[in-house]
């Protein structure tokens, strides 16, 4: 048997799901950064819990709301993949030019960037959301609209991430898109009406 005909084994995290080695390395790197960020924040909160517990609640609430705002920006950037590719599929943009630049060429460039950074930005934003949830629940849980909408949004985020992994093998049956739309609506409601 020829050596070139043997199937190559893939090693590493997500090796069976993500075929492209560059994508796999980038996703693994950002997953490790996200896990490291969560661990550092949990340790920071653990070692400074006395100061955080005695801190004015409005100031404390402002701190974890800022984390939520940072995650909101990240998720909106990650979600920008959908309108960009929807526009690229449209036949109406073919002849539109802006000066000497054709709109479709610009969108293709943006599409490559968005596709490249969709998962890493979503992973970092998810890590920031987990920090936001941790800090919000640390000072006590209230049965009100803000906490309930936040928990429902996080419960949609978890299967969204799993279906995102299945999306690499096209085994998600379009659930990643459906969950992303649901997450977008719930996230918007939680961020703006609470």
C-alpha positions as CSV (number, residue, x, y, z in Angstrom):
1,X,0.0,0.0,0.0
2,X,1.3,3.4,-0.9
3,X,2.1,5.8,1.9
4,X,0.2,8.6,0.2
5,X,-3.0,6.6,0.1
6,X,-3.3,6.2,3.9
7,X,-5.8,8.4,5.5
8,X,-4.2,11.2,7.6
9,X,-5.2,11.3,11.2
10,X,-6.4,14.6,12.6
11,X,-5.2,15.5,16.0
12,X,-6.4,18.1,18.5
13,X,-9.6,19.6,19.8
14,X,-12.4,19.7,17.2
15,X,-10.3,17.7,14.7
16,X,-13.3,15.7,13.6
17,X,-15.6,18.7,13.3
18,X,-13.4,21.4,11.7
19,X,-11.6,20.2,8.6
20,X,-9.6,23.4,7.9
21,X,-6.5,23.4,10.1
22,X,-6.1,27.2,10.2
23,X,-9.7,27.6,11.3
24,X,-9.2,24.8,13.9
25,X,-6.1,26.5,15.3
26,X,-7.8,29.9,15.5
27,X,-10.8,28.5,17.2
28,X,-8.7,26.5,19.6
29,X,-6.7,29.6,20.4
30,X,-9.7,31.8,21.1
31,X,-11.4,29.0,23.1
32,X,-8.3,28.8,25.3
33,X,-8.3,32.6,25.6
34,X,-11.9,32.6,26.6
35,X,-11.4,29.8,29.2
36,X,-8.4,31.7,30.5
37,X,-10.4,34.9,30.7
38,X,-13.2,33.2,32.6
39,X,-10.7,31.6,35.1
40,X,-8.9,34.9,35.7
41,X,-12.2,36.7,36.3
42,X,-13.5,33.9,38.6
43,X,-10.3,34.1,40.6
44,X,-10.4,37.9,40.7
45,X,-13.9,37.9,42.0
46,X,-13.1,35.1,44.5
47,X,-10.1,37.0,45.9
48,X,-11.8,40.3,45.9
49,X,-15.3,39.1,47.0
50,X,-15.2,41.0,50.3
51,X,-14.6,44.3,48.5
52,X,-17.2,43.5,45.8
53,X,-19.8,42.5,48.4
54,X,-19.4,45.8,50.3
55,X,-19.3,47.9,47.2
56,X,-22.3,50.1,46.4
57,X,-24.8,48.1,44.4
58,X,-25.2,50.7,41.7
59,X,-21.4,50.8,41.1
60,X,-21.3,47.0,41.1
61,X,-24.2,46.8,38.8
62,X,-22.5,49.2,36.4
63,X,-19.5,47.0,36.3
64,X,-21.3,43.8,35.2
65,X,-23.5,45.9,32.9
66,X,-20.4,47.1,31.1
67,X,-19.4,43.4,30.6
68,X,-22.8,42.8,29.1
69,X,-22.4,45.8,26.8
70,X,-19.0,44.6,25.6
71,X,-20.5,41.2,24.9
72,X,-23.4,42.9,23.0
73,X,-21.0,44.6,20.7
74,X,-19.2,41.3,20.1
75,X,-22.3,39.4,19.4
76,X,-23.6,42.0,17.0
77,X,-20.3,41.8,15.1
78,X,-20.5,38.0,15.0
79,X,-24.1,38.1,13.8
80,X,-23.1,40.4,11.0
81,X,-22.2,37.3,9.0
82,X,-25.9,36.7,8.1
83,X,-26.7,40.0,6.4
84,X,-23.4,40.1,4.5
85,X,-24.0,36.7,3.0
86,X,-27.6,37.4,2.4
87,X,-26.6,40.4,0.3
88,X,-23.9,38.4,-1.5
89,X,-26.6,35.9,-2.5
90,X,-28.8,38.7,-4.0
91,X,-28.6,39.1,-7.7
92,X,-29.6,42.7,-7.5
93,X,-26.2,43.9,-6.3
94,X,-24.3,42.7,-9.3
95,X,-24.0,46.0,-11.2
96,X,-24.0,48.4,-8.3
97,X,-20.8,50.5,-8.1
98,X,-19.5,53.1,-5.7
99,X,-17.0,55.1,-7.6
100,X,-14.7,52.5,-9.1
101,X,-15.4,49.8,-6.5
102,X,-18.1,47.3,-7.3
103,X,-20.4,46.6,-4.3
104,X,-20.1,42.8,-4.7
105,X,-16.3,42.9,-4.6
106,X,-16.4,44.9,-1.4
107,X,-19.0,42.6,0.1
108,X,-16.8,39.5,-0.8
109,X,-13.9,41.1,1.1
110,X,-16.1,41.8,4.1
111,X,-17.6,38.3,3.8
112,X,-14.1,36.7,4.1
113,X,-13.3,38.8,7.2
114,X,-16.6,38.1,8.8
115,X,-16.4,34.3,8.1
116,X,-12.8,34.3,9.5
117,X,-13.7,36.1,12.7
118,X,-17.3,34.9,13.3
119,X,-16.4,32.1,15.7
120,X,-13.5,33.7,17.6
121,X,-15.6,36.8,18.3
122,X,-18.6,34.7,19.3
123,X,-16.4,32.7,21.7
124,X,-14.9,35.7,23.3
125,X,-18.4,37.3,23.7
126,X,-19.7,34.1,25.2
127,X,-16.9,34.1,27.7
128,X,-17.8,37.7,28.6
129,X,-21.5,36.8,28.9
130,X,-20.6,34.1,31.4
131,X,-18.6,36.6,33.4
132,X,-21.6,39.0,33.3
133,X,-23.9,36.2,34.5
134,X,-21.5,35.2,37.2
135,X,-21.2,38.7,38.6
136,X,-25.0,39.3,38.3
137,X,-25.9,36.2,40.2
138,X,-23.1,36.6,42.8
139,X,-24.9,39.5,44.6
140,X,-28.2,37.6,44.6
141,X,-30.8,36.4,42.2
142,X,-34.0,38.3,41.8
143,X,-37.1,36.9,40.2
144,X,-37.7,39.9,37.8
145,X,-37.7,40.6,34.1
146,X,-34.0,41.4,33.9
147,X,-32.8,38.2,35.5
148,X,-35.3,35.9,33.8
149,X,-34.7,37.3,30.3
150,X,-31.0,37.0,30.9
151,X,-31.2,33.4,31.9
152,X,-33.5,32.5,29.0
153,X,-31.0,34.2,26.6
154,X,-28.1,32.2,28.1
155,X,-30.1,29.0,27.8
156,X,-30.5,29.7,24.1
157,X,-26.8,30.6,23.8
158,X,-25.7,27.1,24.9
159,X,-27.4,25.1,22.1
160,X,-26.5,27.8,19.7
161,X,-22.8,27.2,20.4
162,X,-23.2,23.5,20.0
163,X,-25.1,23.8,16.7
164,X,-22.4,26.2,15.6
165,X,-19.9,23.3,15.9
166,X,-22.3,21.0,14.0
167,X,-22.5,23.7,11.3
168,X,-18.9,23.0,10.3
169,X,-20.0,19.5,9.2
170,X,-23.4,20.8,7.9
171,X,-25.1,18.6,10.4
172,X,-27.1,21.4,12.1
173,X,-30.2,21.2,9.9
174,X,-30.2,25.0,9.9
175,X,-30.7,25.1,13.7
176,X,-27.7,27.3,14.1
177,X,-29.4,30.0,12.1
178,X,-32.8,29.6,13.8
179,X,-31.2,29.7,17.2
180,X,-29.1,32.7,16.2
181,X,-32.3,34.6,15.3
182,X,-33.9,33.6,18.5
183,X,-30.8,34.6,20.5
184,X,-30.7,37.9,18.7
185,X,-34.3,38.7,19.6
186,X,-33.9,37.6,23.2
187,X,-30.5,39.3,23.6
188,X,-32.0,42.6,22.2
189,X,-34.9,42.4,24.6
190,X,-32.7,41.7,27.6
191,X,-30.1,44.4,26.7
192,X,-32.6,47.2,25.9
193,X,-35.7,46.6,28.0
194,X,-34.2,45.6,31.4
